[in-house]
């Protein structure tokens, strides 16, 4: 009888997942901190700081992925960007246009934040 130890079977059946930790839930979307290096090496080399399903089909719908190597304090801007981009693309707006709108809104939010800090 050829017996394979259970831990070897489990290793072959499970592949490392990119999830590091749950960041939170925002407007019905779950944001995850993920291992970006793993994603770039094993799933898609084009993955950058963050992403959503309509840009990267391997990301489940209603999830946002943020690379664990992100700059602290950027999470809010990434999530705002992803919310805009996802909702536009969900309506059929092409990525190029949705991305430009999300970047534009992100710039406005950053400017508001800078102004608020200087007034404080």
N, C-alpha and C positions, 0 to 999 in steps of 0.2 A: 504494500500500500504506500503510495507516494503522498506524504503529508507536507503541506506548505504551511509554515507558521502563520498564524492569523495576522501578525503585524506586517508581514510581507504582502499578504493579500490586500490589506488596507492601504498600504503604500502604493500599490499598483492601481487600485480602484479610485483613489482620491488624488486630485491634483491640487497643488498649493493654490489657495484662493488669494486674490489680491487685497481682500479686506483687512485693514489693520484695526479700525475701531469705528463705531457709529459716532458721527459728529452731532447729529440732531435731525429733527423733522421741521421742515419749513414749507408752509402752504401746501401740505400734503405730499411733499417730496422728502425722501430720506437722503441725507447727505452722509457720505462715508469718507473716511480717510483711508486711502489705499496705497499700496506699494507701487509707486509709479515706475520704478526701475524694473520690477518684475513684469509689469504690463508691457513696457517697451521691449523687453527681452523675449517675452513669451506670447504676447497677444497682438500688440500693434505698436510698432516703433514710432508712430505719429502721435501717440498720447503725450500730452504736455502737462501743465499744472492742474488741469481740471477738465471734466467732460460730462456729457449727458447723452442719452440714448440716440437722439436723432443725428448727433455728430459721430458717435461711436456705437454702432449697433450691438456690440457685445455688452454694453452697459444696460442693465434691465430698465424698463420704463419706470418712471417716477423715482429714479435714483440719480443722485449727483455724486460723482467721484472727484475727490480732491487729493492730489499727490501728497504724501506725508512729508515731502521735502519743501512744502510751501513756506512762504515767509509769514511768520506769525502776524496776525492783524489783517491779513488779506482775505480771510474766510468769508466775511460779509460781502465783499466785492465779488468774489468768485460766485457765491450763491445768487446774488442779485443778477449777475451776468447770465448764469445758467437758467434762472427762472424766465428771464426775457427770451433768451435764445430758444429754450424748449417750447415755450408757449407759442412762439411765432412759427417754429418749424412744425409743431403739431397741427397748425392750421394750413400747412402746405407752403409756407414761405421758404424759399431756398436758403441753405446754410449761409452763403455769402452775404445775403441781405440781413438775415436774422443776426448774424455775428456782428455786422456793422452797427446795427441798432443797439445791440447789447453793449458794445464797446462805448458807443455814444452816451448811453444812460449811465454806464459805469464811470465815465469821466465826470459827468455831472454830480454823481454821488460822492466821488472823491473830492471834488471842488467844495461841495457843501460841507463835507467833513473837515477839510482844511480850514475853511472859513470859521466853522464852529470852534475849532481848537484855538484859532487866533483871537477870537472874541472872549474866550473863557479866561 
